[in-house]
């Protein structure tokens, strides 16, 4: 059988958690981004603070942080990581119209924190949807992607196009 380039599968094609015990401990950072596109009237409700469930941005930021901390329980082959920092920022984008979510995660460890940043963004976007679905079921969650990562064997990486 040919060597499988995907590290989460063994030589027989069976899934396994990658052994990172021989990897050096390094500082790691990841930034991810996503967006929730909504009706302009829905965005107006958010900006006016008229959402009955509470402050959409604050609650979504908290949910994103909580989501990042649960990544290894949600994604089967992720290592549990001691996160040293999770920061979320949610900004208004009138051109969408909607909200753009950005998460930055940090750790010092033997594996990266990209999945934690992506999970934080995903959970924050889902929370925004949940909080606003009573007024706008047409919202779209999208554009979730890794923006950059630092540290580790593969080195630093940054997405070439970062229009949002």
Z-matrix of the N, CA and C atoms (Angstrom, degrees):
N
C 1 1.453
C 2 1.524 1 109.28
N 3 1.326 2 117.58 1 136.79
C 4 1.465 3 122.21 2 179.87
C 5 1.529 4 110.21 3 -67.78
N 6 1.322 5 115.77 4 150.62
C 7 1.463 6 121.28 5 178.88
C 8 1.529 7 109.80 6 -63.27
N 9 1.326 8 115.88 7 130.82
C 10 1.459 9 121.80 8 -179.93
C 11 1.530 10 109.09 9 -85.79
N 12 1.341 11 118.51 10 122.82
C 13 1.464 12 120.51 11 -178.64
C 14 1.528 13 113.66 12 -74.02
N 15 1.333 14 118.08 13 -9.30
C 16 1.455 15 121.33 14 -179.98
C 17 1.527 16 108.94 15 -88.54
N 18 1.316 17 117.00 16 118.52
C 19 1.463 18 121.32 17 -172.54
C 20 1.524 19 114.35 18 -70.98
N 21 1.317 20 118.78 19 -13.40
C 22 1.456 21 120.52 20 179.97
C 23 1.538 22 113.10 21 -86.87
N 24 1.333 23 115.97 22 8.37
C 25 1.460 24 120.34 23 177.34
C 26 1.526 25 108.93 24 -127.14
N 27 1.334 26 116.92 25 139.15
C 28 1.458 27 120.42 26 179.10
C 29 1.530 28 110.43 27 -81.04
N 30 1.314 29 116.70 28 -175.58
C 31 1.462 30 121.27 29 -176.47
C 32 1.524 31 113.01 30 -63.58
N 33 1.336 32 116.97 31 -19.73
C 34 1.462 33 121.24 32 178.48
C 35 1.529 34 112.60 33 -97.17
N 36 1.336 35 116.40 34 4.88
C 37 1.460 36 120.07 35 179.51
C 38 1.521 37 114.46 36 83.65
N 39 1.325 38 117.40 37 11.97
C 40 1.465 39 121.92 38 179.60
C 41 1.535 40 109.59 39 -89.37
N 42 1.321 41 117.62 40 141.17
C 43 1.466 42 119.51 41 178.90
C 44 1.526 43 111.48 42 -69.57
N 45 1.321 44 115.60 43 145.47
C 46 1.466 45 121.10 44 174.91
C 47 1.519 46 108.83 45 -155.66
N 48 1.324 47 114.96 46 158.23
C 49 1.453 48 120.55 47 175.46
C 50 1.524 49 107.05 48 -81.79
N 51 1.301 50 116.94 49 127.64
C 52 1.458 51 122.20 50 -176.85
C 53 1.529 52 110.28 51 -60.78
N 54 1.320 53 116.17 52 135.77
C 55 1.463 54 121.54 53 176.96
C 56 1.519 55 108.52 54 -81.58
N 57 1.335 56 116.95 55 110.92
C 58 1.467 57 120.96 56 -178.77
C 59 1.530 58 111.76 57 -105.18
N 60 1.335 59 116.78 58 9.36
C 61 1.464 60 120.31 59 -173.86
C 62 1.524 61 113.95 60 -60.83
N 63 1.326 62 118.78 61 -27.75
C 64 1.467 63 121.30 62 -179.52
C 65 1.535 64 112.27 63 -89.06
N 66 1.318 65 117.75 64 -6.94
C 67 1.462 66 120.48 65 -178.53
C 68 1.522 67 110.39 66 -78.81
N 69 1.323 68 116.90 67 144.16
C 70 1.467 69 118.95 68 178.03
C 71 1.534 70 110.88 69 -71.16
N 72 1.314 71 115.36 70 151.34
C 73 1.455 72 121.86 71 175.13
C 74 1.520 73 107.90 72 -80.50
N 75 1.324 74 116.21 73 124.25
C 76 1.463 75 121.00 74 178.87
C 77 1.525 76 109.53 75 -136.98
N 78 1.325 77 115.48 76 162.00
C 79 1.463 78 121.05 77 174.64
C 80 1.525 79 107.88 78 -70.91
N 81 1.312 80 116.56 79 133.19
C 82 1.460 81 122.60 80 -178.61
C 83 1.522 82 108.86 81 -128.31
N 84 1.329 83 115.07 82 144.83
C 85 1.456 84 120.74 83 177.20
C 86 1.520 85 108.00 84 -145.84
N 87 1.331 86 116.72 85 145.55
C 88 1.461 87 121.40 86 175.05
C 89 1.525 88 109.36 87 -142.72
N 90 1.321 89 114.88 88 146.08
C 91 1.463 90 121.56 89 175.37
C 92 1.524 91 107.39 90 -127.48
N 93 1.331 92 115.60 91 131.14
C 94 1.462 93 121.86 92 177.53
C 95 1.519 94 108.74 93 -127.85
N 96 1.328 95 114.88 94 160.76
C 97 1.464 96 120.48 95 -177.80
C 98 1.519 97 110.07 96 -143.96
N 99 1.313 98 116.26 97 152.46
C 100 1.457 99 122.90 98 174.93
C 101 1.518 100 109.03 99 -158.67
N 102 1.320 101 116.73 100 175.73
C 103 1.460 102 120.17 101 -177.36
C 104 1.516 103 111.38 102 -145.34
N 105 1.318 104 114.89 103 152.19
C 106 1.457 105 122.27 104 171.02
C 107 1.522 106 106.37 105 -119.34
N 108 1.324 107 115.29 106 111.61
C 109 1.458 108 121.49 107 178.31
C 110 1.522 109 108.14 108 -89.50
N 111 1.326 110 115.77 109 137.14
C 112 1.459 111 120.01 110 -175.65
C 113 1.521 112 111.24 111 -145.55
N 114 1.303 113 115.13 112 170.07
C 115 1.449 114 122.20 113 175.31
C 116 1.537 115 108.78 114 -62.32
N 117 1.329 116 119.08 115 141.17
C 118 1.466 117 120.34 116 178.56
C 119 1.537 118 113.09 117 -54.08
N 120 1.327 119 117.17 118 -35.98
C 121 1.467 120 120.17 119 179.41
C 122 1.536 121 110.74 120 -65.72
N 123 1.327 122 117.09 121 -34.04
C 124 1.463 123 120.98 122 177.76
C 125 1.520 124 109.89 123 -67.04
N 126 1.319 125 116.51 124 -43.39
C 127 1.464 126 120.06 125 177.41
C 128 1.529 127 110.30 126 -61.74
N 129 1.319 128 117.50 127 -38.29
C 130 1.465 129 120.93 128 177.39
C 131 1.528 130 110.93 129 -60.17
N 132 1.329 131 116.71 130 -39.44
C 133 1.473 132 121.01 131 178.38
C 134 1.530 133 110.05 132 -63.37
N 135 1.337 134 116.01 133 -42.84
C 136 1.471 135 120.48 134 178.51
C 137 1.526 136 109.53 135 -61.72
N 138 1.309 137 116.77 136 -48.10
C 139 1.468 138 121.28 137 -176.90
C 140 1.526 139 112.00 138 -65.35
N 141 1.326 140 116.63 139 -31.42
C 142 1.471 141 120.80 140 178.78
C 143 1.532 142 112.06 141 -80.09
N 144 1.317 143 117.01 142 -11.40
C 145 1.459 144 120.52 143 -178.50
C 146 1.511 145 113.20 144 73.29
N 147 1.338 146 116.59 145 27.41
C 148 1.459 147 121.59 146 -176.20
C 149 1.526 148 113.68 147 -98.26
N 150 1.309 149 118.93 148 27.19
C 151 1.465 150 121.96 149 179.82
C 152 1.525 151 108.06 150 -90.53
N 153 1.322 152 116.39 151 121.11
C 154 1.466 153 121.57 152 -174.58
C 155 1.525 154 113.20 153 -60.75
N 156 1.335 155 117.37 154 -28.69
C 157 1.467 156 120.92 155 -178.09
C 158 1.534 157 112.28 156 -78.57
N 159 1.334 158 118.09 157 -10.91
C 160 1.457 159 120.45 158 177.75
C 161 1.517 160 112.92 159 125.09
N 162 1.330 161 114.99 160 -167.38
C 163 1.464 162 122.70 161 -178.57
C 164 1.525 163 108.89 162 -72.98
N 165 1.314 164 116.58 163 106.49
C 166 1.467 165 122.41 164 -173.70
C 167 1.527 166 111.51 165 -56.26
N 168 1.309 167 117.13 166 -49.19
C 169 1.474 168 119.64 167 -176.00
C 170 1.520 169 112.28 168 -64.04
N 171 1.319 170 117.17 169 -46.63
C 172 1.465 171 120.32 170 -178.20
C 173 1.523 172 111.43 171 -62.59
N 174 1.320 173 116.19 172 -44.88
C 175 1.471 174 119.53 173 -179.35
C 176 1.530 175 110.61 174 -67.19
N 177 1.329 176 117.91 175 -40.26
C 178 1.473 177 120.50 176 178.79
C 179 1.526 178 111.31 177 -66.72
N 180 1.327 179 117.29 178 -36.92
C 181 1.471 180 119.77 179 176.84
C 182 1.524 181 110.32 180 -63.02
N 183 1.329 182 116.67 181 -44.99
C 184 1.459 183 120.59 182 178.38
C 185 1.530 184 110.95 183 -62.63
N 186 1.335 185 116.60 184 -43.17
C 187 1.468 186 120.35 185 178.28
C 188 1.526 187 111.07 186 -61.61
N 189 1.328 188 117.67 187 -40.01
C 190 1.455 189 121.06 188 178.18
C 191 1.515 190 112.50 189 -62.36
N 192 1.328 191 116.00 190 -41.96
C 193 1.468 192 120.36 191 177.42
C 194 1.527 193 109.83 192 -62.39
N 195 1.325 194 115.93 193 -45.67
C 196 1.465 195 119.87 194 178.54
C 197 1.529 196 111.17 195 -62.35
N 198 1.324 197 116.71 196 -39.51
C 199 1.460 198 120.91 197 178.55
C 200 1.515 199 112.08 198 -62.38
N 201 1.333 200 116.70 199 -44.15
C 202 1.472 201 120.56 200 178.88
C 203 1.520 202 110.47 201 -57.28
N 204 1.330 203 116.59 202 -40.36
C 205 1.459 204 121.24 203 -179.28
C 206 1.530 205 112.72 204 -69.23
N 207 1.318 206 118.04 205 -17.18
C 208 1.465 207 122.27 206 -178.80
C 209 1.530 208 113.33 207 -104.32
N 210 1.317 209 118.12 208 7.21
C 211 1.465 210 121.06 209 -172.87
C 212 1.520 211 113.07 210 -52.40
N 213 1.308 212 117.84 211 -46.32
C 214 1.472 213 119.30 212 -176.04
C 215 1.524 214 112.81 213 -68.12
N 216 1.320 215 118.36 214 -18.59
C 217 1.469 216 119.82 215 175.88
C 218 1.529 217 111.24 216 -87.10
N 219 1.326 218 116.90 217 -17.22
C 220 1.461 219 121.57 218 -179.19
C 221 1.526 220 113.13 219 -96.69
N 222 1.315 221 117.30 220 -36.60
C 223 1.465 222 123.20 221 -176.99
C 224 1.536 223 106.61 222 -106.31
N 225 1.322 224 117.98 223 113.23
C 226 1.462 225 121.94 224 -167.74
C 227 1.529 226 117.18 225 -52.40
N 228 1.313 227 120.12 226 -38.03
C 229 1.464 228 119.90 227 -172.87
C 230 1.530 229 113.95 228 -106.13
N 231 1.340 230 116.72 229 12.18
C 232 1.467 231 120.45 230 176.82
C 233 1.523 232 110.75 231 -79.03
N 234 1.320 233 115.05 232 142.09
C 235 1.459 234 120.55 233 175.17
C 236 1.530 235 109.33 234 -78.47
N 237 1.326 236 117.70 235 142.80
C 238 1.466 237 118.73 236 171.33
C 239 1.531 238 108.02 237 -69.94
N 240 1.324 239 116.41 238 130.84
C 241 1.464 240 120.40 239 -175.76
C 242 1.520 241 111.46 240 -119.85
N 243 1.321 242 116.22 241 144.03
C 244 1.463 243 119.31 242 172.16
C 245 1.537 244 108.38 243 -82.53
N 246 1.302 245 116.33 244 95.36
C 247 1.464 246 120.23 245 -178.60
C 248 1.524 247 109.70 246 -70.98
N 249 1.320 248 116.07 247 130.89
C 250 1.454 249 119.76 248 177.04
C 251 1.525 250 111.72 249 -93.53
N 252 1.349 251 116.67 250 -19.31
C 253 1.457 252 120.28 251 179.22
C 254 1.521 253 110.22 252 -161.83
N 255 1.325 254 115.63 253 138.84
C 256 1.461 255 122.70 254 170.78
C 257 1.520 256 105.77 255 -137.95
N 258 1.316 257 116.22 256 119.38
C 259 1.463 258 120.75 257 179.43
C 260 1.518 259 108.90 258 -126.64
N 261 1.324 260 115.48 259 132.19
C 262 1.463 261 120.86 260 176.47
C 263 1.513 262 109.65 261 -117.81
N 264 1.308 263 114.44 262 144.93
C 265 1.456 264 121.32 263 175.43
C 266 1.525 265 107.05 264 -134.11
N 267 1.313 266 115.74 265 128.75
C 268 1.463 267 120.80 266 178.49
C 269 1.514 268 107.42 267 -120.06
N 270 1.323 269 114.78 268 122.26
C 271 1.465 270 118.53 269 -178.03
C 272 1.525 271 110.76 270 -123.89
N 273 1.306 272 114.36 271 153.63
C 274 1.458 273 122.23 272 178.05
C 275 1.512 274 109.53 273 -78.89
N 276 1.314 275 115.51 274 136.27
C 277 1.469 276 121.72 275 176.17
C 278 1.525 277 106.34 276 -128.70
N 279 1.323 278 116.31 277 96.20
C 280 1.472 279 119.92 278 -176.07
C 281 1.522 280 112.15 279 -66.67
N 282 1.325 281 118.44 280 -25.16
C 283 1.466 282 120.92 281 178.85
C 284 1.529 283 113.02 282 -68.78
N 285 1.354 284 117.21 283 -24.46
C 286 1.473 285 118.96 284 -179.72
C 287 1.535 286 111.49 285 -62.72
N 288 1.253 287 123.49 286 -59.15
C 289 1.467 288 130.04 287 -11.11
C 290 1.528 289 110.54 288 -76.57
N 291 1.343 290 115.03 289 153.03
C 292 1.447 291 118.72 290 178.85
C 293 1.505 292 112.99 291 160.55
N 294 1.311 293 114.35 292 -157.89
C 295 1.461 294 122.47 293 -178.18
C 296 1.521 295 109.68 294 -121.27
N 297 1.314 296 115.93 295 136.79
C 298 1.461 297 122.25 296 175.98
C 299 1.523 298 107.50 297 -106.91
N 300 1.319 299 115.86 298 130.54
C 301 1.458 300 123.10 299 -177.93
C 302 1.518 301 108.65 300 -110.34
N 303 1.332 302 116.21 301 131.25
C 304 1.464 303 120.41 302 175.62
C 305 1.520 304 108.07 303 -129.56
N 306 1.329 305 115.98 304 134.68
C 307 1.465 306 122.09 305 179.68
C 308 1.515 307 109.36 306 -124.75
N 309 1.327 308 115.44 307 137.76
C 310 1.463 309 122.41 308 174.46
C 311 1.527 310 107.27 309 -121.82
N 312 1.329 311 115.55 310 127.74
C 313 1.460 312 121.34 311 -179.83
C 314 1.526 313 109.18 312 -122.32
N 315 1.337 314 115.08 313 148.57
C 316 1.469 315 120.76 314 178.91
C 317 1.518 316 110.13 315 -139.45
N 318 1.323 317 114.50 316 149.09
C 319 1.457 318 122.17 317 171.12
C 320 1.526 319 108.19 318 -157.04
N 321 1.284 320 115.86 319 167.20
C 322 1.466 321 122.15 320 166.85
C 323 1.517 322 104.02 321 -119.38
N 324 1.333 323 115.62 322 111.97
C 325 1.446 324 118.19 323 -174.48
C 326 1.502 325 113.30 324 -166.22
N 327 1.340 326 115.26 325 -164.93
C 328 1.454 327 122.35 326 -175.85
C 329 1.520 328 113.33 327 -102.09
N 330 1.330 329 116.16 328 -0.21
C 331 1.454 330 120.52 329 177.57
C 332 1.525 331 108.98 330 -147.50
N 333 1.312 332 115.96 331 159.61
C 334 1.458 333 121.47 332 -171.82
C 335 1.512 334 115.23 333 -77.28
N 336 1.325 335 115.10 334 171.59
C 337 1.463 336 122.54 335 -177.33
C 338 1.525 337 112.36 336 -115.44
N 339 1.341 338 116.73 337 24.27
C 340 1.468 339 119.72 338 179.77
C 341 1.524 340 111.64 339 -62.89
N 342 1.315 341 117.28 340 -43.68
C 343 1.461 342 120.30 341 -177.45
C 344 1.525 343 111.06 342 -65.67
N 345 1.318 344 117.09 343 -33.46
C 346 1.463 345 120.36 344 178.08
C 347 1.526 346 111.00 345 -67.15
N 348 1.333 347 116.94 346 -39.94
C 349 1.469 348 120.22 347 177.46
C 350 1.525 349 110.62 348 -66.50
N 351 1.327 350 116.91 349 -43.73
C 352 1.470 351 121.25 350 178.72
C 353 1.532 352 111.74 351 -64.92
N 354 1.321 353 116.63 352 -38.24
C 355 1.467 354 120.39 353 178.06
C 356 1.522 355 110.28 354 -67.41
N 357 1.328 356 117.07 355 -41.78
C 358 1.466 357 120.72 356 178.48
C 359 1.525 358 110.85 357 -57.65
N 360 1.331 359 116.42 358 -46.04
C 361 1.464 360 120.76 359 179.06
C 362 1.526 361 110.64 360 -63.71
N 363 1.316 362 116.59 361 -45.73
C 364 1.469 363 120.73 362 -178.65
C 365 1.519 364 111.80 363 -60.15
N 366 1.323 365 117.22 364 -46.78
C 367 1.466 366 121.07 365 -178.64
C 368 1.527 367 110.60 366 -67.33
N 369 1.323 368 117.91 367 -38.80
C 370 1.466 369 120.42 368 177.51
C 371 1.529 370 110.30 369 -63.50
N 372 1.325 371 117.21 370 -43.40
C 373 1.469 372 120.57 371 178.70
C 374 1.532 373 110.84 372 -63.93
N 375 1.316 374 117.65 373 -42.40
C 376 1.465 375 120.59 374 177.37
C 377 1.523 376 111.42 375 -62.78
N 378 1.318 377 116.67 376 -35.96
C 379 1.467 378 120.78 377 178.25
C 380 1.523 379 110.81 378 -67.00
N 381 1.316 380 116.40 379 -41.68
C 382 1.473 381 120.08 380 176.08
C 383 1.521 382 109.17 381 -58.78
N 384 1.327 383 116.59 382 -47.36
C 385 1.463 384 120.30 383 178.65
C 386 1.530 385 110.59 384 -57.82
N 387 1.328 386 116.90 385 -47.86
C 388 1.459 387 121.22 386 -178.56
C 389 1.528 388 111.64 387 -59.36
N 390 1.304 389 116.81 388 -41.04
C 391 1.458 390 120.44 389 -176.96
C 392 1.525 391 113.04 390 -71.70
N 393 1.336 392 117.01 391 -23.91
C 394 1.465 393 120.39 392 -174.44
C 395 1.529 394 114.24 393 -112.59
N 396 1.313 395 117.52 394 -1.99
C 397 1.467 396 120.48 395 -173.67
C 398 1.524 397 113.28 396 -62.16
N 399 1.324 398 118.31 397 -23.97
C 400 1.466 399 120.66 398 179.61
C 401 1.532 400 111.52 399 -65.87
N 402 1.335 401 116.53 400 -26.49
C 403 1.467 402 119.59 401 -179.17
C 404 1.525 403 113.25 402 -107.99
N 405 1.341 404 117.98 403 -15.03
C 406 1.468 405 119.57 404 -176.14
C 407 1.525 406 110.62 405 -155.07
N 408 1.313 407 116.57 406 93.95
C 409 1.463 408 120.45 407 178.02
C 410 1.525 409 111.99 408 -82.85
N 411 1.335 410 117.55 409 -5.64
C 412 1.468 411 122.00 410 179.64
C 413 1.525 412 113.61 411 -87.46
N 414 1.318 413 117.72 412 4.10
C 415 1.467 414 119.28 413 179.60
C 416 1.530 415 109.90 414 -58.72
N 417 1.327 416 115.31 415 151.62
C 418 1.463 417 121.27 416 178.70
C 419 1.523 418 108.58 417 -126.92
N 420 1.316 419 114.99 418 127.51
C 421 1.462 420 121.23 419 173.53
C 422 1.523 421 106.57 420 -94.39
N 423 1.327 422 117.24 421 128.50
C 424 1.457 423 118.07 422 -179.05
C 425 1.509 424 114.27 423 -164.38
N 426 1.321 425 113.12 424 -174.51
C 427 1.468 426 122.44 425 177.46
C 428 1.524 427 113.02 426 57.31
N 429 1.338 428 117.94 427 27.91
C 430 1.462 429 119.92 428 178.51
C 431 1.519 430 108.08 429 -76.79
N 432 1.334 431 114.72 430 122.62
C 433 1.463 432 119.15 431 -176.91
C 434 1.520 433 110.80 432 -156.88
N 435 1.317 434 114.66 433 160.21
C 436 1.452 435 121.74 434 172.81
C 437 1.524 436 108.16 435 -79.32
N 438 1.314 437 117.01 436 131.46
C 439 1.459 438 122.37 437 179.71
C 440 1.533 439 110.26 438 -96.33
N 441 1.314 440 115.70 439 -43.17
C 442 1.466 441 119.06 440 177.04
C 443 1.512 442 110.78 441 -161.47
N 444 1.324 443 114.13 442 159.99
C 445 1.459 444 121.16 443 173.82
C 446 1.515 445 108.46 444 -147.64
N 447 1.334 446 115.18 445 147.22
C 448 1.462 447 120.48 446 178.07
C 449 1.522 448 108.64 447 -130.43
N 450 1.330 449 114.13 448 153.88
C 451 1.457 450 121.23 449 176.49
C 452 1.520 451 113.21 450 91.33
N 453 1.302 452 113.99 451 165.89
C 454 1.461 453 120.45 452 176.13
C 455 1.512 454 114.24 453 87.92
N 456 1.323 455 114.61 454 175.90
C 457 1.462 456 123.18 455 -176.44
C 458 1.526 457 112.72 456 -59.49
N 459 1.335 458 116.61 457 -39.77
C 460 1.467 459 119.29 458 -177.81
C 461 1.528 460 113.27 459 -79.49
N 462 1.325 461 116.72 460 -5.70
C 463 1.466 462 120.17 461 175.80
C 464 1.515 463 113.71 462 79.04
N 465 1.315 464 114.77 463 -163.36
C 466 1.455 465 121.33 464 -176.90
C 467 1.527 466 110.27 465 -84.96
N 468 1.319 467 115.31 466 148.66
C 469 1.456 468 121.69 467 179.80
C 470 1.517 469 108.62 468 -146.10
N 471 1.316 470 117.09 469 142.30
C 472 1.466 471 122.37 470 176.77
C 473 1.526 472 108.78 471 -140.15
N 474 1.331 473 116.18 472 134.41
C 475 1.460 474 122.41 473 176.96
C 476 1.526 475 108.39 474 -61.33
N 477 1.302 476 116.92 475 134.93
C 478 1.464 477 121.80 476 -178.10
C 479 1.514 478 112.17 477 -67.81
N 480 1.325 479 117.80 478 -40.06
C 481 1.457 480 121.91 479 -176.70
C 482 1.523 481 109.38 480 -108.51
N 483 1.321 482 116.95 481 118.89
C 484 1.468 483 121.15 482 179.39
C 485 1.521 484 109.68 483 -131.43
N 486 1.298 485 116.14 484 63.64
C 487 1.464 486 120.26 485 -175.06
C 488 1.526 487 113.26 486 -70.25
N 489 1.305 488 119.61 487 -21.73
C 490 1.467 489 119.96 488 -179.39
C 491 1.485 490 112.54 489 -105.27
